[in-house]
Every structure is written in structure tokens, then in C-alpha cells.
């Protein structure tokens, strides 16, 4: 899932480790999310957006071309 975590971290002068500690995950999780190798749970996505004080849609980018079960 595309995201702007790296941008928000830079705006707040945060390392991956500081963000990870603040939301209760390890640094590798933040790295994997930033590199789009790991899709965070909804709970984790909300924790990240709340940490930055923004709506979840400002951090994570919805992709409409992803197939869903309803599109069969």
C-alpha cells in the first residue's frame, strides 16, 4: 500500500526507530511499510495517522485498481 510515512517522518524530524517506539512496533516494521513490502493492519494504520495528527487518508493512499471480491 502506498503511503507518505517517510514524508511525515521528515516533516517531524523523526527516525524510523522513534516512530516505531512511539506506536509500539519495531523499526523493521516501519521500514517494510515505507517500502510497500508490508500492508499494515487497520489498527496500525490508524495508530500511525493518529500519531501525526492527520486523517488516515493523508498517510495512506487508496488504490482503486486493486481487485476486490465484489468486482467479480
Backbone as JSON Lines, residues from 0, in Angstrom:
{"i":0,"aa":"X","n":[0.84,-1.17,0.0],"ca":[0.0,0.0,0.0],"c":[0.89,1.23,0.0]}
{"i":1,"aa":"X","n":[0.61,2.12,-0.92],"ca":[1.39,3.35,-0.99],"c":[1.11,4.21,0.23]}
{"i":2,"aa":"X","n":[2.14,4.94,0.66],"ca":[1.97,5.76,1.85],"c":[2.95,6.92,1.83]}
{"i":3,"aa":"X","n":[2.74,7.84,2.76],"ca":[3.58,9.02,2.89],"c":[4.27,9.07,4.25]}
{"i":4,"aa":"X","n":[4.52,7.91,4.84],"ca":[5.13,7.88,6.16],"c":[6.49,8.56,6.16]}
{"i":5,"aa":"X","n":[7.3,8.29,5.16],"ca":[8.63,8.89,5.1],"c":[8.52,10.42,5.07]}
{"i":6,"aa":"X","n":[7.56,10.94,4.34],"ca":[7.36,12.39,4.26],"c":[6.96,12.95,5.62]}
{"i":7,"aa":"X","n":[6.0,12.28,6.28],"ca":[5.56,12.74,7.6],"c":[6.69,12.64,8.61]}
{"i":8,"aa":"X","n":[7.5,11.6,8.53],"ca":[8.64,11.49,9.45],"c":[9.61,12.63,9.24]}
{"i":9,"aa":"X","n":[9.87,12.96,7.97],"ca":[10.79,14.06,7.67],"c":[10.24,15.4,8.17]}
{"i":10,"aa":"X","n":[8.94,15.6,8.01],"ca":[8.31,16.85,8.46],"c":[8.43,17.01,9.98]}
{"i":11,"aa":"X","n":[8.45,15.88,10.69],"ca":[8.52,15.92,12.15],"c":[9.91,15.55,12.68]}
{"i":12,"aa":"X","n":[10.86,15.44,11.78],"ca":[12.25,15.13,12.13],"c":[12.34,13.87,13.0]}
{"i":13,"aa":"X","n":[11.7,12.79,12.53],"ca":[11.67,11.53,13.26],"c":[12.44,10.45,12.53]}
{"i":14,"aa":"X","n":[13.1,9.61,13.28],"ca":[13.72,8.42,12.69],"c":[12.67,7.31,12.64]}
{"i":15,"aa":"X","n":[12.97,6.28,11.87],"ca":[12.08,5.11,11.85],"c":[11.97,4.52,13.25]}
{"i":16,"aa":"X","n":[13.09,4.49,13.96],"ca":[13.1,3.91,15.3],"c":[12.24,4.71,16.28]}
{"i":17,"aa":"X","n":[12.3,6.02,16.2],"ca":[11.49,6.84,17.11],"c":[10.0,6.62,16.84]}
{"i":18,"aa":"X","n":[9.6,6.61,15.58],"ca":[8.2,6.37,15.24],"c":[7.78,4.97,15.7]}
{"i":19,"aa":"X","n":[8.62,4.0,15.44],"ca":[8.31,2.62,15.83],"c":[8.1,2.52,17.34]}
{"i":20,"aa":"X","n":[9.0,3.11,18.11],"ca":[8.86,3.1,19.57],"c":[7.58,3.77,20.02]}
{"i":21,"aa":"X","n":[7.23,4.87,19.37],"ca":[6.05,5.64,19.76],"c":[4.75,4.89,19.52]}
{"i":22,"aa":"X","n":[4.72,4.03,18.5],"ca":[3.47,3.32,18.2],"c":[3.52,1.85,18.58]}
{"i":23,"aa":"X","n":[4.64,1.4,19.13],"ca":[4.71,0.05,19.65],"c":[5.04,-1.06,18.67]}
{"i":24,"aa":"X","n":[5.85,-0.74,17.66],"ca":[6.32,-1.77,16.71],"c":[7.84,-1.66,16.62]}
{"i":25,"aa":"X","n":[8.46,-2.53,15.83],"ca":[9.91,-2.4,15.67],"c":[10.23,-1.6,14.41]}
{"i":26,"aa":"X","n":[11.48,-1.17,14.32],"ca":[11.91,-0.32,13.21],"c":[11.73,-1.02,11.86]}
{"i":27,"aa":"X","n":[11.95,-2.33,11.83],"ca":[11.81,-3.07,10.59],"c":[10.38,-3.02,10.05]}
{"i":28,"aa":"X","n":[9.41,-2.94,10.94],"ca":[8.02,-2.83,10.51],"c":[7.8,-1.51,9.78]}
{"i":29,"aa":"X","n":[8.32,-0.42,10.34],"ca":[8.19,0.89,9.7],"c":[8.89,0.87,8.34]}
{"i":30,"aa":"X","n":[10.08,0.31,8.29],"ca":[10.82,0.21,7.03],"c":[10.01,-0.56,5.99]}
{"i":31,"aa":"X","n":[9.45,-1.71,6.38],"ca":[8.69,-2.53,5.44],"c":[7.44,-1.81,4.94]}
{"i":32,"aa":"X","n":[6.77,-1.07,5.81],"ca":[5.58,-0.32,5.39],"c":[5.99,0.78,4.42]}
{"i":33,"aa":"X","n":[7.04,1.52,4.75],"ca":[7.5,2.6,3.87],"c":[7.88,2.08,2.48]}
{"i":34,"aa":"X","n":[8.48,0.91,2.43],"ca":[8.91,0.34,1.14],"c":[7.82,-0.48,0.46]}
{"i":35,"aa":"X","n":[6.6,-0.42,1.03],"ca":[5.43,-1.11,0.48],"c":[5.61,-2.62,0.4]}
{"i":36,"aa":"X","n":[6.38,-3.17,1.33],"ca":[6.56,-4.63,1.4],"c":[5.61,-5.24,2.41]}
{"i":37,"aa":"X","n":[4.98,-4.4,3.22],"ca":[4.09,-4.88,4.27],"c":[2.89,-3.94,4.34]}
{"i":38,"aa":"X","n":[1.71,-4.51,4.33],"ca":[0.48,-3.71,4.45],"c":[0.08,-3.75,5.92]}
{"i":39,"aa":"X","n":[0.06,-2.59,6.57],"ca":[-0.26,-2.58,7.99],"c":[-1.72,-2.93,8.24]}
{"i":40,"aa":"X","n":[-1.98,-3.46,9.42],"ca":[-3.37,-3.7,9.82],"c":[-4.07,-2.36,9.92]}
{"i":41,"aa":"X","n":[-5.37,-2.4,9.91],"ca":[-6.14,-1.16,10.05],"c":[-5.81,-0.48,11.37]}
{"i":42,"aa":"X","n":[-5.67,-1.26,12.42],"ca":[-5.32,-0.72,13.73],"c":[-3.99,0.02,13.68]}
{"i":43,"aa":"X","n":[-2.97,-0.59,13.07],"ca":[-1.66,0.02,12.98],"c":[-1.7,1.27,12.09]}
{"i":44,"aa":"X","n":[-2.43,1.21,10.99],"ca":[-2.55,2.38,10.12],"c":[-3.17,3.56,10.87]}
{"i":45,"aa":"X","n":[-4.19,3.28,11.69],"ca":[-4.79,4.35,12.48],"c":[-3.82,4.88,13.54]}
{"i":46,"aa":"X","n":[-3.03,4.0,14.15],"ca":[-2.05,4.46,15.14],"c":[-1.05,5.42,14.5]}
{"i":47,"aa":"X","n":[-0.61,5.08,13.31],"ca":[0.36,5.94,12.61],"c":[-0.27,7.29,12.28]}
{"i":48,"aa":"X","n":[-1.47,7.28,11.73],"ca":[-2.11,8.55,11.36],"c":[-2.42,9.38,12.59]}
{"i":49,"aa":"X","n":[-2.88,8.75,13.67],"ca":[-3.15,9.49,14.92],"c":[-1.88,10.1,15.49]}
{"i":50,"aa":"X","n":[-0.78,9.37,15.39],"ca":[0.49,9.89,15.89],"c":[0.83,11.22,15.22]}
{"i":51,"aa":"X","n":[0.6,11.29,13.91],"ca":[0.9,12.51,13.16],"c":[-0.24,13.53,13.22]}
{"i":52,"aa":"X","n":[-1.37,13.15,13.8],"ca":[-2.49,14.07,13.96],"c":[-3.21,14.39,12.66]}
{"i":53,"aa":"X","n":[-3.26,13.4,11.76],"ca":[-3.92,13.6,10.47],"c":[-4.88,12.44,10.2]}
{"i":54,"aa":"X","n":[-5.73,12.61,9.2],"ca":[-6.63,11.54,8.79],"c":[-5.82,10.42,8.13]}
{"i":55,"aa":"X","n":[-6.34,9.22,8.22],"ca":[-5.64,8.06,7.66],"c":[-5.41,8.22,6.16]}
{"i":56,"aa":"X","n":[-6.34,8.91,5.48],"ca":[-6.22,9.1,4.02],"c":[-5.06,10.02,3.66]}
{"i":57,"aa":"X","n":[-4.57,10.8,4.61],"ca":[-3.43,11.68,4.35],"c":[-2.1,10.93,4.39]}
{"i":58,"aa":"X","n":[-2.09,9.79,5.08],"ca":[-0.87,9.0,5.21],"c":[-0.86,7.83,4.21]}
{"i":59,"aa":"X","n":[-2.0,7.18,4.07],"ca":[-2.1,6.0,3.2],"c":[-2.92,6.32,1.97]}
{"i":60,"aa":"X","n":[-2.47,5.84,0.82],"ca":[-3.08,6.17,-0.46],"c":[-3.91,4.98,-0.94]}
{"i":61,"aa":"X","n":[-5.2,5.23,-1.1],"ca":[-6.12,4.2,-1.59],"c":[-5.9,3.99,-3.08]}
{"i":62,"aa":"X","n":[-5.78,2.73,-3.5],"ca":[-5.58,2.39,-4.91],"c":[-6.84,1.73,-5.43]}
{"i":63,"aa":"X","n":[-7.52,2.37,-6.36],"ca":[-8.8,1.86,-6.87],"c":[-8.66,0.66,-7.77]}
{"i":64,"aa":"X","n":[-7.51,0.42,-8.34],"ca":[-7.34,-0.67,-9.3],"c":[-7.09,-2.02,-8.65]}
{"i":65,"aa":"X","n":[-7.12,-2.08,-7.34],"ca":[-6.92,-3.34,-6.63],"c":[-8.22,-4.14,-6.7]}
{"i":66,"aa":"X","n":[-8.17,-5.37,-7.23],"ca":[-9.42,-6.16,-7.34],"c":[-9.99,-6.5,-5.97]}
{"i":67,"aa":"X","n":[-11.3,-6.53,-5.92],"ca":[-12.0,-6.9,-4.69],"c":[-12.91,-8.07,-4.98]}
{"i":68,"aa":"X","n":[-13.43,-8.69,-3.94],"ca":[-14.34,-9.8,-4.12],"c":[-15.65,-9.35,-4.78]}
{"i":69,"aa":"X","n":[-16.05,-8.12,-4.54],"ca":[-17.31,-7.61,-5.07],"c":[-17.24,-7.31,-6.57]}
{"i":70,"aa":"X","n":[-16.02,-7.25,-7.12],"ca":[-15.89,-6.87,-8.53],"c":[-15.95,-8.05,-9.5]}
{"i":71,"aa":"X","n":[-16.37,-9.21,-9.02],"ca":[-16.44,-10.41,-9.9],"c":[-17.59,-10.35,-10.84]}
